[in-house]
Amino acid sequence: MTLTRPFVTFADATLVNLKNFPGGTVMTWRWPPLAPRNGPGVWGYDQISYGNYDGGEPERTVPPIRVKAVTALRQRFRWSLSNRFGDGNVLTEFYLRSSPTDVDAKTLEIGWFLHAPNSTRRFFESSKLVGTYRDEQGRRWTVRISEKFCMFAPERPGNIASGNLDMLHALRWLTEKKLVTGEEYLWGLAIGVEPVRGLGRFTLHDWQVERS
């Protein structure tokens, strides 16, 4: 009798460079050639996180902090994407919660699309418009919301493959828009890729977070 391995139709893999972590992290995926028809339109979220992004026990504890008490929240990033035979969202995001202890007490998800395929753009354009946000570097972002997901995307479609994000500046803008009160808790944040279809490879060359 000959034993054969079953054919695997999908897979995700993350290769971590322990010497330079989180720099040098490589994420690859193999999924069907079309985006999923149901649900959020992606096959998951492969990510590196700072603090307690969405449950789990981080190696280095970062205590939750109320938004109104945050004095700095920024990140520096550099990434590349190989998506000739597929595509995926490059997304950095965090949740706001109503509790410093209950991971499920999410009030708002806030994310920045640094790369978005056409299917994501269609979903984004169909969501409720919040306004146009101009960050401290002069970049203009269109901001939309779908249920509890508040999304920032470059006003002109394209990639932001490196740079800085001052997320506290954006939180203060969202406070002016009455989407954030300041009483919510910030636990952690993440950066990574949401596979949408086919084959792809995401490399996080550099990621540094400052929060206080």
C-alpha positions in Angstrom: 0.0 0.0 0.0 1.3 3.4 -0.9 0.5 6.3 1.4 0.2 9.7 -0.2 -0.1 13.1 1.4 -3.4 14.9 0.9 -3.2 18.0 -1.4 -3.3 21.1 0.7 -5.2 23.9 -1.0 -4.3 26.7 1.3 -1.6 27.7 3.7 -0.1 30.6 5.7 3.5 30.7 6.9 5.5 33.3 8.9 9.3 33.2 9.0 10.8 35.3 11.9 14.3 36.6 12.0 15.1 36.4 15.6 18.3 38.5 15.3 16.4 41.5 13.8 12.8 40.9 15.0 10.4 42.4 14.1 12.5 43.4 11.1 13.0 40.7 8.5 9.7 38.9 9.2 8.4 37.2 6.1 4.8 36.1 5.6 3.6 34.0 2.7 0.2 32.7 1.8 -1.5 30.3 -0.7 -5.2 30.6 -1.0 -7.9 30.3 -3.8 -7.5 32.7 -6.7 -10.6 34.6 -5.7 -11.6 36.6 -2.6 -14.0 34.8 -0.3 -17.6 35.6 -1.1 -18.9 35.7 2.4 -17.6 37.5 5.6 -15.0 40.2 5.5 -13.6 39.4 2.1 -10.2 38.2 3.3 -8.7 34.9 4.3 -7.4 36.1 7.6 -4.8 38.5 9.1 -1.2 37.5 9.3 0.4 40.0 11.7 3.1 41.1 14.1 1.8 42.8 17.2 2.9 45.2 19.8 1.4 44.8 23.2 -1.9 42.8 23.5 -3.4 43.5 20.1 -6.2 40.9 20.2 -5.7 38.5 23.1 -2.8 36.3 24.1 0.2 36.9 26.4 2.9 39.1 24.9 6.4 38.5 26.0 6.8 42.1 27.0 3.7 43.5 28.9 2.3 46.8 27.7 -0.4 47.8 30.1 -3.7 49.1 28.6 -4.0 52.9 28.7 -7.0 55.2 28.3 -6.9 57.2 25.1 -7.2 60.5 26.9 -4.0 59.6 28.8 -1.9 58.7 25.8 0.9 61.2 25.1 2.5 59.4 22.2 1.4 56.8 19.7 3.4 56.5 16.5 5.0 53.9 14.4 7.7 53.7 11.7 7.5 51.0 9.1 9.0 49.7 5.9 7.7 46.7 4.0 7.5 45.1 0.5 5.0 42.9 -1.2 5.4 40.3 -3.9 1.9 39.7 -5.3 2.3 38.7 -8.9 0.0 35.7 -8.5 -2.3 37.0 -5.8 -2.9 40.0 -3.5 -3.6 41.0 0.0 -4.3 44.1 2.1 -1.3 45.5 4.0 -3.0 46.8 7.2 -1.9 48.3 10.4 -4.5 48.6 13.1 -5.7 48.5 16.7 -8.8 48.1 18.7 -10.3 50.5 21.3 -12.0 48.7 24.2 -14.3 49.8 27.0 -12.4 47.7 29.6 -8.7 47.3 30.6 -9.3 43.6 31.4 -11.9 42.2 28.9 -10.3 41.5 25.5 -13.8 41.2 24.0 -15.0 44.6 25.0 -14.2 46.1 21.6 -15.8 49.5 20.8 -14.0 50.4 17.6 -11.4 48.9 15.2 -9.2 51.5 13.6 -7.0 50.6 10.6 -4.8 52.1 7.9 -4.7 50.4 4.5 -1.1 50.8 3.3 -1.9 48.6 0.3 -5.4 47.6 -0.9 -6.5 45.4 -3.8 -9.5 46.5 -6.0 -11.9 44.3 -4.0 -10.9 46.1 -0.8 -11.2 49.4 -2.5 -14.8 48.6 -3.5 -15.7 47.6 0.0 -14.0 50.8 1.3 -15.8 53.0 -1.2 -19.2 51.5 -0.3 -18.7 52.3 3.4 -20.0 55.4 5.2 -17.8 58.5 4.7 -16.4 60.1 7.8 -14.3 62.7 6.1 -10.8 63.6 4.8 -8.0 63.5 7.2 -4.7 65.2 6.7 -1.8 63.8 8.8 1.1 65.8 10.2 3.2 65.0 7.1 0.6 66.5 4.8 -0.7 63.2 3.4 -4.4 63.1 2.8 -6.5 60.1 3.8 -10.1 59.3 3.1 -11.8 57.9 6.2 -14.8 55.6 6.1 -16.6 53.4 8.6 -18.4 50.1 8.3 -20.2 49.1 11.5 -17.3 49.2 14.1 -14.5 49.3 11.6 -13.0 52.8 11.0 -10.7 52.7 7.9 -8.1 55.1 6.7 -7.0 54.8 3.0 -4.8 57.2 0.9 -7.0 59.7 -0.9 -5.2 58.7 -4.1 -5.0 54.9 -4.4 -1.5 53.6 -4.1 1.0 52.1 -1.7 2.6 53.6 1.4 5.5 51.2 1.7 7.6 53.2 4.2 7.2 56.1 6.5 5.7 57.2 9.8 2.2 57.2 11.2 1.2 59.5 14.1 -1.8 57.6 15.3 -2.4 59.8 18.3 -2.9 62.7 15.9 -5.5 60.6 14.0 -7.2 59.7 17.3 -7.6 63.3 18.2 -9.2 63.9 14.8 -11.6 61.0 15.4 -12.4 62.6 18.7 -13.5 65.7 16.9 -15.7 63.6 14.7 -17.3 62.1 17.8 -16.2 58.5 17.0 -13.8 58.4 19.9 -14.5 59.8 23.4 -11.1 59.4 25.0 -12.5 57.1 27.7 -11.7 54.0 25.7 -8.7 51.8 26.4 -5.8 51.2 24.0 -4.2 47.8 24.4 -1.9 47.2 21.5 -1.5 47.3 17.7 -0.5 45.2 14.8 0.9 45.3 11.2 0.6 42.6 8.6 -1.2 41.3 5.6 -4.8 40.1 5.0 -4.6 37.6 2.2 -7.3 38.2 -0.4 -6.5 35.8 -3.1 -3.8 33.6 -4.7 -0.2 33.5 -3.7 1.8 36.3 -2.1 4.7 37.2 0.0 4.9 40.1 2.5 8.2 41.2 4.1 8.3 43.5 7.1 11.8 45.1 6.8 11.4 47.5 9.8 8.7 48.3 12.4 9.2 50.4 15.4 6.4 51.6 17.8 6.4 54.4 20.4 3.6 54.5 22.9 3.4 56.4 26.2 
